[in-house]
Amino acid sequence: MGSLGQAENWLKQKEGNDKYDQRWRDHRERELFNAYCAQQDWSAAKRIVESSVKEGSKQGRKKRLEELSELNYDEME
């Protein structure tokens, strides 16, 4: 099984590939976001939020990250 970092890099490489639509990408982003949050890796989770393709998902993840981390989003590294 690969690392989360490898999965994140793989997902970045798929940007712009017509084979992977926004819905598919949004689901993968959610999986990565949840995995990083489970490890309390807030900076990695924030990277996923910032690269989210759907604005609605981005806002929801941002709020969830603040709730889980008990940190202000703008103050996270």
PDB file of N, CA, C and O in Angstrom:
ATOM      1  N   MET A   1       0.845  -1.183   0.000  1.00  0.00           N
ATOM      2  CA  MET A   1       0.000   0.000   0.000  1.00  0.00           C
ATOM      3  C   MET A   1       0.886   1.241   0.000  1.00  0.00           C
ATOM      4  O   MET A   1       1.852   1.307   0.761  1.00  0.00           O
ATOM      5  N   GLY A   2       0.575   2.217  -0.835  1.00  0.00           N
ATOM      6  CA  GLY A   2       1.371   3.423  -0.946  1.00  0.00           C
ATOM      7  C   GLY A   2       1.060   4.411   0.153  1.00  0.00           C
ATOM      8  O   GLY A   2       0.103   4.249   0.909  1.00  0.00           O
ATOM      9  N   SER A   3       1.880   5.432   0.227  1.00  0.00           N
ATOM     10  CA  SER A   3       1.689   6.462   1.239  1.00  0.00           C
ATOM     11  C   SER A   3       0.653   7.486   0.774  1.00  0.00           C
ATOM     12  O   SER A   3       0.308   7.557  -0.405  1.00  0.00           O
ATOM     13  N   LEU A   4       0.177   8.265   1.720  1.00  0.00           N
ATOM     14  CA  LEU A   4      -0.771   9.320   1.373  1.00  0.00           C
ATOM     15  C   LEU A   4      -0.114  10.360   0.475  1.00  0.00           C
ATOM     16  O   LEU A   4      -0.751  10.893  -0.433  1.00  0.00           O
ATOM     17  N   GLY A   5       1.147  10.645   0.726  1.00  0.00           N
ATOM     18  CA  GLY A   5       1.865  11.593  -0.125  1.00  0.00           C
ATOM     19  C   GLY A   5       1.938  11.116  -1.563  1.00  0.00           C
ATOM     20  O   GLY A   5       1.797  11.914  -2.490  1.00  0.00           O
ATOM     21  N   GLN A   6       2.156   9.825  -1.758  1.00  0.00           N
ATOM     22  CA  GLN A   6       2.190   9.276  -3.110  1.00  0.00           C
ATOM     23  C   GLN A   6       0.814   9.401  -3.763  1.00  0.00           C
ATOM     24  O   GLN A   6       0.707   9.733  -4.943  1.00  0.00           O
ATOM     25  N   ALA A   7      -0.226   9.134  -2.992  1.00  0.00           N
ATOM     26  CA  ALA A   7      -1.583   9.254  -3.524  1.00  0.00           C
ATOM     27  C   ALA A   7      -1.885  10.701  -3.909  1.00  0.00           C
ATOM     28  O   ALA A   7      -2.507  10.960  -4.939  1.00  0.00           O
ATOM     29  N   GLU A   8      -1.444  11.633  -3.079  1.00  0.00           N
ATOM     30  CA  GLU A   8      -1.659  13.047  -3.371  1.00  0.00           C
ATOM     31  C   GLU A   8      -0.919  13.453  -4.637  1.00  0.00           C
ATOM     32  O   GLU A   8      -1.480  14.156  -5.477  1.00  0.00           O
ATOM     33  N   ASN A   9       0.312  13.030  -4.786  1.00  0.00           N
ATOM     34  CA  ASN A   9       1.085  13.341  -5.998  1.00  0.00           C
ATOM     35  C   ASN A   9       0.447  12.730  -7.236  1.00  0.00           C
ATOM     36  O   ASN A   9       0.403  13.364  -8.290  1.00  0.00           O
ATOM     37  N   TRP A  10      -0.044  11.509  -7.117  1.00  0.00           N
ATOM     38  CA  TRP A  10      -0.699  10.837  -8.239  1.00  0.00           C
ATOM     39  C   TRP A  10      -1.936  11.627  -8.663  1.00  0.00           C
ATOM     40  O   TRP A  10      -2.180  11.826  -9.853  1.00  0.00           O
ATOM     41  N   LEU A  11      -2.707  12.071  -7.681  1.00  0.00           N
ATOM     42  CA  LEU A  11      -3.909  12.836  -7.984  1.00  0.00           C
ATOM     43  C   LEU A  11      -3.557  14.141  -8.698  1.00  0.00           C
ATOM     44  O   LEU A  11      -4.251  14.538  -9.634  1.00  0.00           O
ATOM     45  N   LYS A  12      -2.502  14.802  -8.271  1.00  0.00           N
ATOM     46  CA  LYS A  12      -2.067  16.043  -8.921  1.00  0.00           C
ATOM     47  C   LYS A  12      -1.697  15.794 -10.385  1.00  0.00           C
ATOM     48  O   LYS A  12      -1.948  16.634 -11.249  1.00  0.00           O
ATOM     49  N   GLN A  13      -1.103  14.641 -10.647  1.00  0.00           N
ATOM     50  CA  GLN A  13      -0.701  14.310 -12.009  1.00  0.00           C
ATOM     51  C   GLN A  13      -1.908  14.099 -12.915  1.00  0.00           C
ATOM     52  O   GLN A  13      -1.787  14.203 -14.136  1.00  0.00           O
ATOM     53  N   LYS A  14      -3.062  13.806 -12.341  1.00  0.00           N
ATOM     54  CA  LYS A  14      -4.272  13.531 -13.128  1.00  0.00           C
ATOM     55  C   LYS A  14      -5.052  14.792 -13.459  1.00  0.00           C
ATOM     56  O   LYS A  14      -6.058  14.724 -14.164  1.00  0.00           O
ATOM     57  N   GLU A  15      -4.602  15.955 -12.958  1.00  0.00           N
ATOM     58  CA  GLU A  15      -5.277  17.218 -13.267  1.00  0.00           C
ATOM     59  C   GLU A  15      -5.312  17.426 -14.772  1.00  0.00           C
ATOM     60  O   GLU A  15      -4.307  17.252 -15.462  1.00  0.00           O
ATOM     61  N   GLY A  16      -6.469  17.797 -15.264  1.00  0.00           N
ATOM     62  CA  GLY A  16      -6.610  18.071 -16.688  1.00  0.00           C
ATOM     63  C   GLY A  16      -6.800  16.838 -17.548  1.00  0.00           C
ATOM     64  O   GLY A  16      -7.024  16.963 -18.753  1.00  0.00           O
ATOM     65  N   ASN A  17      -6.717  15.658 -16.969  1.00  0.00           N
ATOM     66  CA  ASN A  17      -6.916  14.423 -17.721  1.00  0.00           C
ATOM     67  C   ASN A  17      -8.416  14.197 -17.882  1.00  0.00           C
ATOM     68  O   ASN A  17      -9.127  14.048 -16.887  1.00  0.00           O
ATOM     69  N   ASP A  18      -8.901  14.171 -19.106  1.00  0.00           N
ATOM     70  CA  ASP A  18     -10.335  14.040 -19.363  1.00  0.00           C
ATOM     71  C   ASP A  18     -10.919  12.728 -18.852  1.00  0.00           C
ATOM     72  O   ASP A  18     -12.130  12.620 -18.655  1.00  0.00           O
ATOM     73  N   LYS A  19     -10.075  11.744 -18.639  1.00  0.00           N
ATOM     74  CA  LYS A  19     -10.552  10.448 -18.157  1.00  0.00           C
ATOM     75  C   LYS A  19     -11.119  10.570 -16.738  1.00  0.00           C
ATOM     76  O   LYS A  19     -11.982   9.785 -16.345  1.00  0.00           O
ATOM     77  N   TYR A  20     -10.644  11.537 -15.984  1.00  0.00           N
ATOM     78  CA  TYR A  20     -11.047  11.713 -14.597  1.00  0.00           C
ATOM     79  C   TYR A  20     -11.862  12.998 -14.470  1.00  0.00           C
ATOM     80  O   TYR A  20     -11.309  14.096 -14.534  1.00  0.00           O
ATOM     81  N   ASP A  21     -13.176  12.860 -14.291  1.00  0.00           N
ATOM     82  CA  ASP A  21     -14.011  14.044 -14.190  1.00  0.00           C
ATOM     83  C   ASP A  21     -13.955  14.658 -12.790  1.00  0.00           C
ATOM     84  O   ASP A  21     -13.352  14.095 -11.877  1.00  0.00           O
ATOM     85  N   GLN A  22     -14.591  15.812 -12.637  1.00  0.00           N
ATOM     86  CA  GLN A  22     -14.545  16.525 -11.365  1.00  0.00           C
ATOM     87  C   GLN A  22     -15.165  15.719 -10.233  1.00  0.00           C
ATOM     88  O   GLN A  22     -14.681  15.771  -9.102  1.00  0.00           O
ATOM     89  N   ARG A  23     -16.205  14.990 -10.512  1.00  0.00           N
ATOM     90  CA  ARG A  23     -16.845  14.188  -9.467  1.00  0.00           C
ATOM     91  C   ARG A  23     -15.884  13.120  -8.948  1.00  0.00           C
ATOM     92  O   ARG A  23     -15.754  12.925  -7.739  1.00  0.00           O
ATOM     93  N   TRP A  24     -15.214  12.433  -9.871  1.00  0.00           N
ATOM     94  CA  TRP A  24     -14.253  11.401  -9.478  1.00  0.00           C
ATOM     95  C   TRP A  24     -13.138  12.030  -8.654  1.00  0.00           C
ATOM     96  O   TRP A  24     -12.753  11.498  -7.613  1.00  0.00           O
ATOM     97  N   ARG A  25     -12.620  13.166  -9.121  1.00  0.00           N
ATOM     98  CA  ARG A  25     -11.533  13.847  -8.418  1.00  0.00           C
ATOM     99  C   ARG A  25     -11.984  14.324  -7.035  1.00  0.00           C
ATOM    100  O   ARG A  25     -11.232  14.221  -6.067  1.00  0.00           O
ATOM    101  N   ASP A  26     -13.200  14.841  -6.944  1.00  0.00           N
ATOM    102  CA  ASP A  26     -13.727  15.305  -5.669  1.00  0.00           C
ATOM    103  C   ASP A  26     -13.793  14.155  -4.657  1.00  0.00           C
ATOM    104  O   ASP A  26     -13.483  14.344  -3.481  1.00  0.00           O
ATOM    105  N   HIS A  27     -14.188  12.988  -5.106  1.00  0.00           N
ATOM    106  CA  HIS A  27     -14.235  11.818  -4.209  1.00  0.00           C
ATOM    107  C   HIS A  27     -12.837  11.429  -3.724  1.00  0.00           C
ATOM    108  O   HIS A  27     -12.660  11.104  -2.550  1.00  0.00           O
ATOM    109  N   ARG A  28     -11.858  11.458  -4.604  1.00  0.00           N
ATOM    110  CA  ARG A  28     -10.483  11.130  -4.197  1.00  0.00           C
ATOM    111  C   ARG A  28      -9.944  12.177  -3.226  1.00  0.00           C
ATOM    112  O   ARG A  28      -9.263  11.843  -2.256  1.00  0.00           O
ATOM    113  N   GLU A  29     -10.253  13.443  -3.494  1.00  0.00           N
ATOM    114  CA  GLU A  29      -9.826  14.506  -2.580  1.00  0.00           C
ATOM    115  C   GLU A  29     -10.430  14.292  -1.195  1.00  0.00           C
ATOM    116  O   GLU A  29      -9.756  14.468  -0.180  1.00  0.00           O
ATOM    117  N   ARG A  30     -11.702  13.912  -1.163  1.00  0.00           N
ATOM    118  CA  ARG A  30     -12.367  13.671   0.125  1.00  0.00           C
ATOM    119  C   ARG A  30     -11.685  12.536   0.872  1.00  0.00           C
ATOM    120  O   ARG A  30     -11.475  12.630   2.081  1.00  0.00           O
ATOM    121  N   GLU A  31     -11.341  11.474   0.171  1.00  0.00           N
ATOM    122  CA  GLU A  31     -10.655  10.344   0.809  1.00  0.00           C
ATOM    123  C   GLU A  31      -9.309  10.774   1.395  1.00  0.00           C
ATOM    124  O   GLU A  31      -8.976  10.421   2.526  1.00  0.00           O
ATOM    125  N   LEU A  32      -8.545  11.533   0.620  1.00  0.00           N
ATOM    126  CA  LEU A  32      -7.253  12.020   1.110  1.00  0.00           C
ATOM    127  C   LEU A  32      -7.431  12.966   2.295  1.00  0.00           C
ATOM    128  O   LEU A  32      -6.711  12.872   3.288  1.00  0.00           O
ATOM    129  N   PHE A  33      -8.388  13.870   2.184  1.00  0.00           N
ATOM    130  CA  PHE A  33      -8.665  14.810   3.266  1.00  0.00           C
ATOM    131  C   PHE A  33      -8.990  14.059   4.557  1.00  0.00           C
ATOM    132  O   PHE A  33      -8.435  14.363   5.613  1.00  0.00           O
ATOM    133  N   ASN A  34      -9.878  13.090   4.470  1.00  0.00           N
ATOM    134  CA  ASN A  34     -10.261  12.315   5.657  1.00  0.00           C
ATOM    135  C   ASN A  34      -9.080  11.533   6.229  1.00  0.00           C
ATOM    136  O   ASN A  34      -8.939  11.431   7.448  1.00  0.00           O
ATOM    137  N   ALA A  35      -8.248  10.992   5.376  1.00  0.00           N
ATOM    138  CA  ALA A  35      -7.080  10.232   5.842  1.00  0.00           C
ATOM    139  C   ALA A  35      -6.086  11.143   6.560  1.00  0.00           C
ATOM    140  O   ALA A  35      -5.560  10.787   7.614  1.00  0.00           O
ATOM    141  N   TYR A  36      -5.834  12.310   5.992  1.00  0.00           N
ATOM    142  CA  TYR A  36      -4.926  13.256   6.648  1.00  0.00           C
ATOM    143  C   TYR A  36      -5.502  13.736   7.987  1.00  0.00           C
ATOM    144  O   TYR A  36      -4.769  13.872   8.967  1.00  0.00           O
ATOM    145  N   CYS A  37      -6.798  13.987   8.024  1.00  0.00           N
ATOM    146  CA  CYS A  37      -7.428  14.412   9.277  1.00  0.00           C
ATOM    147  C   CYS A  37      -7.348  13.312  10.330  1.00  0.00           C
ATOM    148  O   CYS A  37      -7.137  13.600  11.508  1.00  0.00           O
ATOM    149  N   ALA A  38      -7.512  12.067   9.926  1.00  0.00           N
ATOM    150  CA  ALA A  38      -7.412  10.950  10.863  1.00  0.00           C
ATOM    151  C   ALA A  38      -6.025  10.886  11.491  1.00  0.00           C
ATOM    152  O   ALA A  38      -5.873  10.455  12.634  1.00  0.00           O
ATOM    153  N   GLN A  39      -5.016  11.316  10.738  1.00  0.00           N
ATOM    154  CA  GLN A  39      -3.641  11.340  11.244  1.00  0.00           C
ATOM    155  C   GLN A  39      -3.304  12.670  11.919  1.00  0.00           C
ATOM    156  O   GLN A  39      -2.186  12.869  12.394  1.00  0.00           O
ATOM    157  N   GLN A  40      -4.268  13.564  11.957  1.00  0.00           N
ATOM    158  CA  GLN A  40      -4.087  14.912  12.497  1.00  0.00           C
ATOM    159  C   GLN A  40      -2.948  15.662  11.805  1.00  0.00           C
ATOM    160  O   GLN A  40      -2.211  16.424  12.431  1.00  0.00           O
ATOM    161  N   ASP A  41      -2.827  15.430  10.523  1.00  0.00           N
ATOM    162  CA  ASP A  41      -1.846  16.135   9.695  1.00  0.00           C
ATOM    163  C   ASP A  41      -2.578  17.316   9.067  1.00  0.00           C
ATOM    164  O   ASP A  41      -3.011  17.262   7.916  1.00  0.00           O
ATOM    165  N   TRP A  42      -2.707  18.388   9.855  1.00  0.00           N
ATOM    166  CA  TRP A  42      -3.526  19.524   9.453  1.00  0.00           C
ATOM    167  C   TRP A  42      -2.965  20.256   8.242  1.00  0.00           C
ATOM    168  O   TRP A  42      -3.738  20.730   7.409  1.00  0.00           O
ATOM    169  N   SER A  43      -1.663  20.362   8.120  1.00  0.00           N
ATOM    170  CA  SER A  43      -1.090  21.072   6.974  1.00  0.00           C
ATOM    171  C   SER A  43      -1.352  20.317   5.672  1.00  0.00           C
ATOM    172  O   SER A  43      -1.618  20.932   4.639  1.00  0.00           O
ATOM    173  N   ALA A  44      -1.279  19.002   5.719  1.00  0.00           N
ATOM    174  CA  ALA A  44      -1.573  18.203   4.524  1.00  0.00           C
ATOM    175  C   ALA A  44      -3.057  18.291   4.182  1.00  0.00           C
ATOM    176  O   ALA A  44      -3.422  18.398   3.011  1.00  0.00           O
ATOM    177  N   ALA A  45      -3.910  18.246   5.200  1.00  0.00           N
ATOM    178  CA  ALA A  45      -5.351  18.375   4.964  1.00  0.00           C
ATOM    179  C   ALA A  45      -5.659  19.738   4.343  1.00  0.00           C
ATOM    180  O   ALA A  45      -6.520  19.842   3.469  1.00  0.00           O
ATOM    181  N   LYS A  46      -4.965  20.772   4.788  1.00  0.00           N
ATOM    182  CA  LYS A  46      -5.169  22.113   4.227  1.00  0.00           C
ATOM    183  C   LYS A  46      -4.755  22.153   2.756  1.00  0.00           C
ATOM    184  O   LYS A  46      -5.402  22.822   1.951  1.00  0.00           O
ATOM    185  N   ARG A  47      -3.687  21.446   2.400  1.00  0.00           N
ATOM    186  CA  ARG A  47      -3.277  21.376   0.982  1.00  0.00           C
ATOM    187  C   ARG A  47      -4.397  20.797   0.129  1.00  0.00           C
ATOM    188  O   ARG A  47      -4.651  21.267  -0.980  1.00  0.00           O
ATOM    189  N   ILE A  48      -5.064  19.773   0.654  1.00  0.00           N
ATOM    190  CA  ILE A  48      -6.168  19.162  -0.088  1.00  0.00           C
ATOM    191  C   ILE A  48      -7.313  20.155  -0.233  1.00  0.00           C
ATOM    192  O   ILE A  48      -7.908  20.269  -1.304  1.00  0.00           O
ATOM    193  N   VAL A  49      -7.619  20.870   0.839  1.00  0.00           N
ATOM    194  CA  VAL A  49      -8.678  21.888   0.776  1.00  0.00           C
ATOM    195  C   VAL A  49      -8.349  22.901  -0.309  1.00  0.00           C
ATOM    196  O   VAL A  49      -9.203  23.231  -1.132  1.00  0.00           O
ATOM    197  N   GLU A  50      -7.142  23.385  -0.314  1.00  0.00           N
ATOM    198  CA  GLU A  50      -6.749  24.435  -1.252  1.00  0.00           C
ATOM    199  C   GLU A  50      -6.733  23.969  -2.697  1.00  0.00           C
ATOM    200  O   GLU A  50      -6.879  24.783  -3.609  1.00  0.00           O
ATOM    201  N   SER A  51      -6.559  22.678  -2.921  1.00  0.00           N
ATOM    202  CA  SER A  51      -6.538  22.175  -4.291  1.00  0.00           C
ATOM    203  C   SER A  51      -7.873  21.565  -4.712  1.00  0.00           C
ATOM    204  O   SER A  51      -7.982  21.019  -5.810  1.00  0.00           O
ATOM    205  N   SER A  52      -8.885  21.652  -3.856  1.00  0.00           N
ATOM    206  CA  SER A  52     -10.189  21.071  -4.173  1.00  0.00           C
ATOM    207  C   SER A  52     -10.774  21.696  -5.433  1.00  0.00           C
ATOM    208  O   SER A  52     -10.709  22.909  -5.629  1.00  0.00           O
ATOM    209  N   VAL A  53     -11.347  20.848  -6.282  1.00  0.00           N
ATOM    210  CA  VAL A  53     -11.876  21.314  -7.558  1.00  0.00           C
ATOM    211  C   VAL A  53     -13.274  21.904  -7.439  1.00  0.00           C
ATOM    212  O   VAL A  53     -13.659  22.747  -8.249  1.00  0.00           O
ATOM    213  N   LYS A  54     -14.026  21.480  -6.454  1.00  0.00           N
ATOM    214  CA  LYS A  54     -15.391  21.980  -6.279  1.00  0.00           C
ATOM    215  C   LYS A  54     -15.429  22.977  -5.130  1.00  0.00           C
ATOM    216  O   LYS A  54     -14.993  22.677  -4.018  1.00  0.00           O
ATOM    217  N   GLU A  55     -15.951  24.155  -5.408  1.00  0.00           N
ATOM    218  CA  GLU A  55     -15.984  25.220  -4.403  1.00  0.00           C
ATOM    219  C   GLU A  55     -16.812  24.816  -3.183  1.00  0.00           C
ATOM    220  O   GLU A  55     -16.431  25.128  -2.054  1.00  0.00           O
ATOM    221  N   GLY A  56     -17.927  24.133  -3.388  1.00  0.00           N
ATOM    222  CA  GLY A  56     -18.752  23.687  -2.273  1.00  0.00           C
ATOM    223  C   GLY A  56     -18.011  22.718  -1.376  1.00  0.00           C
ATOM    224  O   GLY A  56     -18.113  22.797  -0.152  1.00  0.00           O
ATOM    225  N   SER A  57     -17.279  21.819  -1.968  1.00  0.00           N
ATOM    226  CA  SER A  57     -16.479  20.860  -1.202  1.00  0.00           C
ATOM    227  C   SER A  57     -15.372  21.580  -0.452  1.00  0.00           C
ATOM    228  O   SER A  57     -15.073  21.258   0.698  1.00  0.00           O
ATOM    229  N   LYS A  58     -14.775  22.545  -1.108  1.00  0.00           N
ATOM    230  CA  LYS A  58     -13.688  23.309  -0.504  1.00  0.00           C
ATOM    231  C   LYS A  58     -14.170  23.997   0.776  1.00  0.00           C
ATOM    232  O   LYS A  58     -13.506  23.932   1.810  1.00  0.00           O
ATOM    233  N   GLN A  59     -15.316  24.649   0.696  1.00  0.00           N
ATOM    234  CA  GLN A  59     -15.842  25.364   1.861  1.00  0.00           C
ATOM    235  C   GLN A  59     -16.202  24.396   2.990  1.00  0.00           C
ATOM    236  O   GLN A  59     -15.926  24.674   4.157  1.00  0.00           O
ATOM    237  N   GLY A  60     -16.812  23.268   2.649  1.00  0.00           N
ATOM    238  CA  GLY A  60     -17.162  22.276   3.654  1.00  0.00           C
ATOM    239  C   GLY A  60     -15.938  21.671   4.321  1.00  0.00           C
ATOM    240  O   GLY A  60     -15.924  21.477   5.536  1.00  0.00           O
ATOM    241  N   ARG A  61     -14.920  21.376   3.543  1.00  0.00           N
ATOM    242  CA  ARG A  61     -13.683  20.814   4.095  1.00  0.00           C
ATOM    243  C   ARG A  61     -12.962  21.831   4.978  1.00  0.00           C
ATOM    244  O   ARG A  61     -12.394  21.481   6.012  1.00  0.00           O
ATOM    245  N   LYS A  62     -12.993  23.071   4.560  1.00  0.00           N
ATOM    246  CA  LYS A  62     -12.361  24.134   5.339  1.00  0.00           C
ATOM    247  C   LYS A  62     -13.011  24.218   6.723  1.00  0.00           C
ATOM    248  O   LYS A  62     -12.320  24.282   7.740  1.00  0.00           O
ATOM    249  N   LYS A  63     -14.318  24.216   6.748  1.00  0.00           N
ATOM    250  CA  LYS A  63     -15.055  24.268   8.015  1.00  0.00           C
ATOM    251  C   LYS A  63     -14.769  23.035   8.862  1.00  0.00           C
ATOM    252  O   LYS A  63     -14.544  23.141  10.067  1.00  0.00           O
ATOM    253  N   ARG A  64     -14.778  21.872   8.231  1.00  0.00           N
ATOM    254  CA  ARG A  64     -14.523  20.618   8.957  1.00  0.00           C
ATOM    255  C   ARG A  64     -13.114  20.600   9.528  1.00  0.00           C
ATOM    256  O   ARG A  64     -12.908  20.137  10.650  1.00  0.00           O
ATOM    257  N   LEU A  65     -12.150  21.093   8.777  1.00  0.00           N
ATOM    258  CA  LEU A  65     -10.767  21.139   9.236  1.00  0.00           C
ATOM    259  C   LEU A  65     -10.639  22.023  10.468  1.00  0.00           C
ATOM    260  O   LEU A  65      -9.941  21.669  11.419  1.00  0.00           O
ATOM    261  N   GLU A  66     -11.301  23.155  10.455  1.00  0.00           N
ATOM    262  CA  GLU A  66     -11.273  24.037  11.630  1.00  0.00           C
ATOM    263  C   GLU A  66     -11.898  23.344  12.845  1.00  0.00           C
ATOM    264  O   GLU A  66     -11.391  23.463  13.961  1.00  0.00           O
ATOM    265  N   GLU A  67     -12.994  22.624  12.626  1.00  0.00           N
ATOM    266  CA  GLU A  67     -13.659  21.919  13.728  1.00  0.00           C
ATOM    267  C   GLU A  67     -12.760  20.837  14.315  1.00  0.00           C
ATOM    268  O   GLU A  67     -12.620  20.730  15.533  1.00  0.00           O
ATOM    269  N   LEU A  68     -12.157  20.042  13.448  1.00  0.00           N
ATOM    270  CA  LEU A  68     -11.328  18.928  13.909  1.00  0.00           C
ATOM    271  C   LEU A  68     -10.040  19.383  14.575  1.00  0.00           C
ATOM    272  O   LEU A  68      -9.624  18.836  15.597  1.00  0.00           O
ATOM    273  N   SER A  69      -9.418  20.388  13.981  1.00  0.00           N
ATOM    274  CA  SER A  69      -8.115  20.830  14.468  1.00  0.00           C
ATOM    275  C   SER A  69      -8.221  21.828  15.628  1.00  0.00           C
ATOM    276  O   SER A  69      -7.271  22.025  16.387  1.00  0.00           O
ATOM    277  N   GLU A  70      -9.390  22.447  15.745  1.00  0.00           N
ATOM    278  CA  GLU A  70      -9.602  23.521  16.714  1.00  0.00           C
ATOM    279  C   GLU A  70      -8.648  24.688  16.475  1.00  0.00           C
ATOM    280  O   GLU A  70      -8.239  25.378  17.409  1.00  0.00           O
ATOM    281  N   LEU A  71      -8.304  24.892  15.204  1.00  0.00           N
ATOM    282  CA  LEU A  71      -7.439  25.995  14.771  1.00  0.00           C
ATOM    283  C   LEU A  71      -8.188  26.841  13.752  1.00  0.00           C
ATOM    284  O   LEU A  71      -9.104  26.360  13.085  1.00  0.00           O
ATOM    285  N   ASN A  72      -7.790  28.106  13.638  1.00  0.00           N
ATOM    286  CA  ASN A  72      -8.324  28.977  12.609  1.00  0.00           C
ATOM    287  C   ASN A  72      -7.647  28.607  11.288  1.00  0.00           C
ATOM    288  O   ASN A  72      -6.422  28.507  11.229  1.00  0.00           O
ATOM    289  N   TYR A  73      -8.420  28.407  10.248  1.00  0.00           N
ATOM    290  CA  TYR A  73      -7.892  27.966   8.956  1.00  0.00           C
ATOM    291  C   TYR A  73      -6.768  28.866   8.451  1.00  0.00           C
ATOM    292  O   TYR A  73      -5.737  28.378   7.990  1.00  0.00           O
ATOM    293  N   ASP A  74      -6.968  30.166   8.537  1.00  0.00           N
ATOM    294  CA  ASP A  74      -5.980  31.117   8.008  1.00  0.00           C
ATOM    295  C   ASP A  74      -4.672  31.112   8.799  1.00  0.00           C
ATOM    296  O   ASP A  74      -3.651  31.596   8.309  1.00  0.00           O
ATOM    297  N   GLU A  75      -4.695  30.579   9.993  1.00  0.00           N
ATOM    298  CA  GLU A  75      -3.476  30.528  10.820  1.00  0.00           C
ATOM    299  C   GLU A  75      -2.729  29.208  10.712  1.00  0.00           C
ATOM    300  O   GLU A  75      -1.645  29.054  11.275  1.00  0.00           O
ATOM    301  N   MET A  76      -3.314  28.247   9.981  1.00  0.00           N
ATOM    302  CA  MET A  76      -2.643  26.954   9.801  1.00  0.00           C
ATOM    303  C   MET A  76      -1.507  27.097   8.811  1.00  0.00           C
ATOM    304  O   MET A  76      -1.573  27.900   7.880  1.00  0.00           O
ATOM    305  N   GLU A  77      -0.473  26.316   9.018  1.00  0.00           N
ATOM    306  CA  GLU A  77       0.665  26.316   8.074  1.00  0.00           C
ATOM    307  C   GLU A  77       0.330  25.508   6.870  1.00  0.00           C
ATOM    308  O   GLU A  77       1.151  25.385   5.962  1.00  0.00           O
TER     309      GLU A  77
END
